[in-house]
Amino acid sequence: MPLLSLMLLGPVSSASSKGPGPFFSGLFILIGGWVLVRTWNDYLKRRRNMEVPVFNLLWVSGLATFFIVVGIWGVFR
């Protein structure tokens, strides 16, 4: 049972005090950038057809920017 609970926590290497490491830093930058570009691209294409609240767009953009900042922080750390 304790082994299963440890497996659910995910990779413990990302929890070190030295940051997420080069692989996860690059992954965070790529995922954050992809989500940011994809969100704004879809919004600008369909803003007349869909009534998407701007708060939702800003929330997703903020989260994607946070991933990018964490990735950059991990690269330079």
C-alpha positions as CSV (number, residue, x, y, z in Angstrom):
1,M,0.0,0.0,0.0
2,P,2.7,2.6,0.8
3,L,4.4,1.8,-2.6
4,L,1.1,2.6,-4.4
5,S,0.8,6.0,-2.6
6,L,4.4,6.9,-3.5
7,M,3.8,6.0,-7.2
8,L,0.8,8.3,-7.3
9,L,3.0,11.3,-6.3
10,G,4.8,11.2,-9.6
11,P,8.5,11.7,-10.2
12,V,10.3,12.7,-7.0
13,S,13.2,14.1,-9.0
14,S,11.2,17.2,-9.7
15,A,10.8,17.9,-6.0
16,S,14.4,18.6,-5.4
17,S,15.7,21.9,-4.2
18,K,17.7,22.4,-7.4
19,G,14.7,22.8,-9.6
20,P,12.9,20.6,-12.1
21,G,16.0,19.6,-14.1
22,P,16.8,20.1,-17.7
23,F,14.3,17.6,-19.1
24,F,11.3,18.8,-17.2
25,S,12.4,22.5,-17.7
26,G,12.3,22.0,-21.4
27,L,9.0,20.1,-21.2
28,F,7.5,22.9,-19.1
29,I,8.6,25.6,-21.7
30,L,7.3,23.6,-24.6
31,I,4.0,22.7,-23.1
32,G,3.4,26.3,-21.8
33,G,4.3,27.8,-25.1
34,W,2.2,25.4,-27.1
35,V,-0.9,26.0,-24.8
36,L,-0.3,29.8,-25.0
37,V,-0.1,29.9,-28.8
38,R,-2.9,27.4,-29.3
39,T,-5.3,29.2,-26.9
40,W,-4.8,32.6,-28.5
41,N,-4.8,31.2,-32.0
42,D,-8.2,29.5,-31.4
43,Y,-9.6,32.5,-29.7
44,L,-8.6,35.0,-32.4
45,K,-10.0,32.7,-35.2
46,R,-13.4,32.0,-33.5
47,R,-14.0,35.1,-31.3
48,R,-17.0,36.2,-33.5
49,N,-18.6,32.7,-33.5
50,M,-18.0,31.7,-29.8
51,E,-18.7,33.8,-26.8
52,V,-15.7,32.9,-24.7
53,P,-15.3,35.0,-21.5
54,V,-12.0,36.9,-21.6
55,F,-11.4,35.8,-17.9
56,N,-11.2,32.2,-19.1
57,L,-8.7,33.2,-21.8
58,L,-6.6,35.2,-19.3
59,W,-6.7,32.3,-16.7
60,V,-5.3,29.8,-19.2
61,S,-2.8,32.3,-20.5
62,G,-1.6,33.0,-16.9
63,L,-1.2,29.3,-16.2
64,A,0.7,28.7,-19.4
65,T,3.0,31.7,-18.6
66,F,3.6,30.2,-15.2
67,F,4.8,26.9,-16.8
68,I,7.1,28.9,-19.1
69,V,8.5,30.9,-16.1
70,V,9.1,27.7,-14.1
71,G,10.8,26.1,-17.1
72,I,13.1,29.1,-17.6
73,W,13.9,29.2,-13.9
74,G,14.8,25.6,-14.0
75,V,17.1,26.1,-17.0
76,F,19.0,29.0,-15.4
77,R,19.2,27.4,-11.9
